[in-house]
Amino acid sequence: MPTPNDTPAANLVKDAIGLGPAPTRAREAAVAVTTGVLAAVVLAALQPAVLFIAIASTAVVVNLAIRWIIGTRKWGSR
């Protein structure tokens, strides 16, 4: 759980590595964008086979979609 003294970067890292979705829709969107950018940079730097890129990209998208679906249920209950 973030504290008022945490920096925005610390909150983003906590939200990104957490098993569940971020506390708010905006923070989850920030996690999705930064995760996508980070994955693209890593895959571009490593230049793996196309099949690996497809599998890794699919895994990232599925993970973020599941987090978003779970979060939508949680965010709507507040």
N, C-alpha and C positions, 0 to 999 in steps of 0.2 A: 504494500500500500504506500503510495507516494506521500511524502510529508511536505508541508509548506516550504521547507528550506531546500528541497531538491531543485536542481537546475533543470531547465527544459530538456537538455541532452540526457540527463540521468533518467528523467521520466520516460523519454522515448526508448531508451535502452531497456528499462524495466518493462515497458509495455511490449516491446518486441520479443523479449525472451520469455515472457510469461506464457503459461500454457493456455490461458483463456484470453478473451478479447480485452481490449483496453476499456477503461471506465466510460469513455464517451465516444460517440461516432467520429468526431473530428480527430481524436487521438488515434483511433484505429485506422482512419484514412491516412494519417501521417505515417503510421507503421507500415501500411501497405505500400505507400509511395517509396519510402526509404528502403524497404526490403526489395522492391522491384528494381530500384536503381542499383543497390548493392549487388544483387544477383546478376544484373546485366554487366556491371563492371568486372566482377569476378569471372564470369563466363567469357567476356571479351578478352581479358588478360590471359586466361589459361588456354583459350581456343581449343576446347575439347571437340570430340567427334559430334556430328550433328545429332545423332541418336541420343547421346548423353545430354546435350543441350535441351532436346525436346523432353526427355524424361525429367530433368531437373526443373525446367520451367513449369511443366505440368504439376510437379509436386509442390512447388511454391504457390502456384495459383490455387490448387485444391486446398492447401493449408490456410491460405488467406480467406478463401471463400467460406470454409467451415468456421473460422474465427468470426467472420462478418455475420454469418447466419446466427450463430450463438449470441453474438453481441446484439443483433437486432431484437432478439427476444428479451434480452436483459435491458437494453436501452428503452424499449417500449413500456417496460413495467414501472418506470420511474415517474 
